[in-house]
């Protein structure tokens, strides 16, 4: 289905109520070359942290992957009533990007926005991932909205890791992700055309454009490694204070942009800085290790940690930002070798609602 001008939609903030969290069980060894062994156990720990708070829906590539997932979750003592395993082939596990984006329609019901997916314009094997939104629709029976580029019938290429909202009409994105010459998702698309698409498919009335990604980001500019809303009018920004670090200049630029910005209500933003951990290097490659890649569930926030002195500092900052949530650190030194962590691998399914937007 498509969005008509008479049907209003709104992308809720991540802290609003969920029906479930969606993940896909790891199976693609090249995503963690030489190191996939511990990754299923990290996933089991993620499900163990989420399951007491909301149902976890898990896509499994084949029968063997499903059996491995069940065995790992059983060993981690996860209550099987709190998760479901679904057979669905996939290329990779980054459901934030391949999965659909949940929105509220004006009657409070939930629909799934189906973006086009081309593996970040970097990899050839994405045919299975491109069908993940249809699988989520089949399992949930929710309506699916096809996001299109104007009238030419092609899907609009976007990934969920590149969009961040306060649920009240404000969006954070980066120029590098959508406007750079290196990564063109939608040829001919301008800033104005993207903002029109955000308004149509997500109910966004004001977009704040940040600059560059963090070092090591394989997506060429996703915002979920650098800046996240934690409440209406409040943003946490990953900020590197060391001038010698590559992240310093780019995070300082984003700090200045946020300090000058206002939200859709016309109000200035409160900017809270998060540290970066010390650089995480694997095989000579700096990885996108960032505490900003946390995931907000119904009563818990799971946060990637990196065996670093700043782990505790970051957890404390987020505990102050989410006083009604439990804050749980998840060891991500192995996980980030896949060039993503907790927010990248998860996608929330909003709960239907009729209450005023912006309340958790």
N, C-alpha and C positions, 0 to 999 in steps of 0.2 A: 504494500500500500504506500501511498505518498501522503505528504502533509498538505492539506488544503489551507488556504488563507483563513478559513473560518475556524480551524482547529488550532488552538494554542498549545504549545508544549513548553516544558521547563525542565532543564537538567538539574536535578537536586544536588545539593552539596553532599560530599561523601559522608559527613557525619549524620545526615538524615537517616531515618530508619531503613534497614535492609530486610528483604525476605531471605537473601542468601548471598554467599560469596562463591564465585566461580573460579576454578583453577583447572589446569590440565597436568596430569601426572608426568614427570620427566621421563623421556625415553630416547631423545635424539642425542647420541653421544657426541657428535661434533659441536654441540653447543657448549660442552665442558670438556674440551679435548684432554684426554688422559686423566680426567678428574671427575667423571660422572658417578663414581662409586658412592661418595657420601651424599650426593644430591637428593636421592629419595628420602633419606633420613632427615634432611633439612625440611623437606616438604611435609613429612609426617609430623615434625615439630610445629610447623605452621598450622596444620589442621588441628593439632592438639590445642594450640593457643586460641583458635577461632571457634572451635566446635561448641564450647559452653555458651557462646553468645549468639551464634546464628548458624543455620544449616550451611554446610559446605558441599557444593556440587562439583564433582570431579570428573573431567573427561579423560578417558583412558584409550590409548591408541589401538590396542587390540586385547585379546583375552589374557595374554601373558602379562601385559602391563597392568591390567585390572587385578590379576591375582597378586602381582608384586605389591600393588598399592594396598590391597586388603591386608596382606601379611604385615607390611610395615606399620600400618595404622593399628592393627591388633597388637603388635609388639609395643607400640607407644600407648596402649591402653585408651584409645579413642573410642568413645561410645558409638557403635554403628548406627544408632538411631539419629545421630547428629550429622551424618554425611551420606551421600549417595554416589555410587560409581556408575558412569555411563560409558558405553562403548561408542567412541567417536574418533576416527582417525584424525591426526593432526601432524603438521610438519614440526612445529615447535610449541613451546608451552607459554608463550607470552600473551596471555588472554587479555591483558589491558589493551593490547593493540589489535589482535585478531578478533576479539569478541565484540559484541554489540554494546552500545551505550544506552543505559536505561534512562528514560525520561518520563515525566508526569504529563499527562494531557490535562486539559482544563477541567475535566470531570473527576480528576484524582486518580484515574486508572494509569497503568504503566504500559509503555510501549518500548520496543527495542529499535534503536537507530542502527541500521546496517550500513557501515561505511565500506568503501572499497579497500582492499588490503593488497599491497604488492611487496611485502617483506622489506619495508623501509627503502624501497628502490635499490636494494643491495644484493639480494639473494634470488636465485631462480626457483627454488623449491618452496612454493607457497600455495599451491593449488588446493591442498587439503585445508590449510588454515583459512582460506577464503570462504569456506563453507561453515565455519564455526558459528556465525550468527544464525544460520538456518537450523543448526542443531539445537542451539539454545531456545529458539522459537518452538521447535518441535517438542522439546522436553517441558517447556513452561506453558505452552499454548498462548503466550502473549502475542499481540500484534507486532509485526515487524515493519518498520518504515525504511524504505529504500532511499538513501541519500544520493541524489543525482547532481551532476554538473549541468546546470541550466536545463536545456531541452534536448541535449544530444543523446540522452539515454545512458551515458557512461556513469558508473558509480563515482562519487566524490571520494578521492583517496585521502583518508585521515586515520590517525591512530589515537586511541584513548590516552596514551601517555603524554600526548602533546596538548591536551586540554585540561584546564583546571578552573572550577567555578565555585562561587560562594553560594550558589542556589538562589541568588537574588538578582541575576541578570548580568553579573560581572564575570569575565573570562580572562584568564592568563594564558598567553601563548608566547612563543619566541619567533623572532624574525628569521633566525637561522633555519628553523624547522620548515617554514612555509614560503619564505621569500628569498632565500639564498639561491644563487645560480647553480650550486652544487647538487642540491636535492630538490628537484622540481617534482612534486607529487601530482600536480594538476596544471599542465601547461596552459599558460595564458591567464591563470588566476592571479588576481591582484589582492592587495590588502582589503580593498573595498568589497570585492567579491567574496572573500573568505568571511568577512564580517556579516555580509548578507546571508551566507550559508549558516553561520552560527546563530543568527536571529531566527532563521526559518526552522532549523532542525533541533536547536537546543534552547531557544527562547532567550538568547543573549542580546542585551541592549547596549553593552559597553565592553569593549575588548582592550585590555592592557597588553601592549606589545613589549616584551623583554627582548634582550639581545641574543647572546650566545649561550651555548650549552656548557656543561661542565666537561672537564678533560676526561677523555675515555669513552664518552657517550657514543654508542654505535648507531643511534637513531638520527644523528645529526640535528639535535636541538630539542628533544622532549623536555617539557617544563617540569615533569614530576621528579627530576633529579635536582632541581634548583629552587623552585618556589611553590608553596602550597598554602591554600587557605586553611586556617584552623578555626575560624569563626567569621561571621559577617564583619567586614572591615579590618580583619587581622590576617596577615600573611607571614609565614616563616620563610626565610631566605637562607639558603646555604651560602655562607660568606667565608672566604679565605682571607685571613688577616696578614699572612706572610707575603710581602711584596715580591719575593723571589719565586713564589709558586705560580704556575700557569693559571690557576683558578682565580688569582687575586684580581687582575684587571677586569676580567669578564664578570666576576661577582660584584665588584665595586660599581661597574656600569649598571648592572641590574638593580643594585641597591639604590642608586641615584634615580633610576627610572621609577621605582616603586615609591620613593619618597616624594616624587613630584606628581604621582598619579592620584586619581580619585576613583571610587567605585561607581556602580550604576545609580546609586542614590545621591551622587555628588559629594560624598564624604571622603576626606583624606584617609589613607590607609595607615594602620598601625603595623610597623614592620619589626619583626622579631628575627634576629640573626641566629642561625644554627652554625656551629663550626663544621668544618670538614674533618674527617680522620686524616692521619698522615697518609701519603700516597700508598695505595695497594698495587703492587707490581707483580705480574705473572709473566714469565717467559719474555721479559723485556718490554711488556706492554702495560701502560698505566690503565687501571680499570676504573669504571665510573662509581667509585665508592662514595655514597652520599647518604646522610641520615634523612634527607628530605624524601627519600623513596619509601616512607612509611605508608601503612595502610590503616584506614579508620574503619573499624567494624562497629557493631551495635553498642558494645560496652567495653571495647578493648581497642588499643592502638598497638599494632605490631611494628617494631622499628628495627631496621638492619643495624647490626653492630659488627665491629671489625677488630676486636682485640686491641683497642686503642684507648689511650688515656681520655680522649674526648667522648668515648661511649657514654660514660656516666653523665657528663655535662649535657650531651644531647638528650638523653633520657629525662633528665631533670627539667630541661626547657620544655619538652613536650608534655611532661606531667603537669606543669603549670598551665600550659595551653589547653589541656584536656582534663580538668579537675574531676570530671564525672566518669572518666574512663580509666581502666587499668592499663598501664604501660608495660609492654612485654618486649624485651630485646630478643632478637633472633640472630644467631651467629651467621654471618653472611660472607665471610672471607672466601669460602669455597663457592658459594652461590654466585657471587659477583664475577667470577671467572666466565660466566655465561653472558656477561655484559648487561645484567639487570638484576634487580632484587625484588623486594616484597610487593611494591606497588605495580611493578612491571608484570608480574606473574598473576595478579588477581584482578577480578572485575566484579563490582557489586551489582546485585539485582535489587533495585529500590522496592520498597513496599508501597502498595497503593495507599493513598491518603486523601483526606479532605480538609485537613487543618491548614492554617496559613503557612506559606512557605517560609523557610529560614529557621524553623524551630526543630530541634533534634528530638 
